[in-house]
Structures are given as structure tokens and as C-alpha cells.
Amino acid sequence: MLKSEILHPQLLGSLAQCGHKTLILIADSNYSVVTNSSPGATIVYLNFAPDMIGSPVILEKLLTYINVEKATLMASPDDFENTIEKEYQRLLPFETEYCWLQRDDFYRQAKSSDTLLVIASGETRRFANILLTVGVV
Ligand SMILES: C[C@@H]1O[C@H](O)[C@@H](O)[C@H](O)[C@@H]1O
């Protein structure tokens, strides 16, 4: 086996295609990954069963391969308690820039040709979608 943090061949291959400023979407389990992503993006399905595999662990492993300069989150309604944002903020470096987009704007961004990799997670918490802008090494 590989001595690396990620073993998934398709995921490793697509990650290697993601240069500076490309976008990687980690989608929650409610997200419509086919209709709300770029037609040119590779979709990697890691959503084996609900809450297997959650999005924070995917982010944690991705960060061993890439630098992230910006994180774009899907804004949640005011009365929604969003518990995942703090988990993402704990994992991402302090200097990461954050941006929140309303749902339709988030979809628009995810559909842009800059999005090369979409990872369907088993994360069942709503509004857990996160778009990562790849940074330089
Ligand atoms: C209303 C929103 O729709 C999105 O597509 C889902 O991915 C979010 O979690 C949320 O439920």
C-alpha cells in the first residue's frame, strides 16, 4: 500500500490536477453534485453511507496534499445552528480567507470551470458545503 494519507486512486489523480486557484468542492450528503458542479469536474463519491465519511476528515486529509488560501462556505439561515464551520476553521490555517455565499451564488461558483474536483461526502449536517481555493506551495 502507499505510505500516504489518502489511498483513493481517482482522488489522488484529480488532486494532482488542481493547481493554484482551482476550486475543490467538498459537498454534504444533500448536495446535488451532478447538477450543481462544473461539467468538467471529476466527481469522487466518498458517500458510502450517512456520516461515513464526514467532511472534516476529508478536509483534514486534503490538507496534507494541498495548501488552501480561501474557503467559501454556503451561508445558512440565521436560525440554523451551523456546527461545522468551527470544525473547518480549526483545521484550516489561521491566515485562510473566508467567504460566505448565498445558496444560489454558491452553486454558481461551484459550476464555474475553475472547479476541477468535487467530493461527495457522507456529511449529513446541512450547509456543510465548502469550496476550497487551492493555494501555492
Ligand atoms: C438548502 C441547502 O441545499 C444544499 O444543496 C445542501 O447541500 C445544503 O446542506 C442545504 O440543505
PDBQT file of the ligand as one rigid body, heavy atoms in Angstrom, charges set to zero:
ROOT
HETATM    1  C1  LIG A 201     -30.657  24.002   1.380  1.00  0.00    +0.000 C 
HETATM    2  C2  LIG A 201     -29.267  23.500   1.143  1.00  0.00    +0.000 C 
HETATM    3  O1  LIG A 201     -29.276  22.721  -0.027  1.00  0.00    +0.000 OA
HETATM    4  C3  LIG A 201     -27.988  22.275  -0.377  1.00  0.00    +0.000 C 
HETATM    5  O2  LIG A 201     -27.951  21.802  -1.623  1.00  0.00    +0.000 OA
HETATM    6  C4  LIG A 201     -27.499  21.280   0.668  1.00  0.00    +0.000 C 
HETATM    7  O3  LIG A 201     -26.258  20.754   0.273  1.00  0.00    +0.000 OA
HETATM    8  C5  LIG A 201     -27.376  22.064   1.952  1.00  0.00    +0.000 C 
HETATM    9  O4  LIG A 201     -26.934  21.247   3.008  1.00  0.00    +0.000 OA
HETATM   10  C6  LIG A 201     -28.716  22.675   2.309  1.00  0.00    +0.000 C 
HETATM   11  O5  LIG A 201     -29.603  21.649   2.654  1.00  0.00    +0.000 OA
ENDROOT
TORSDOF 0
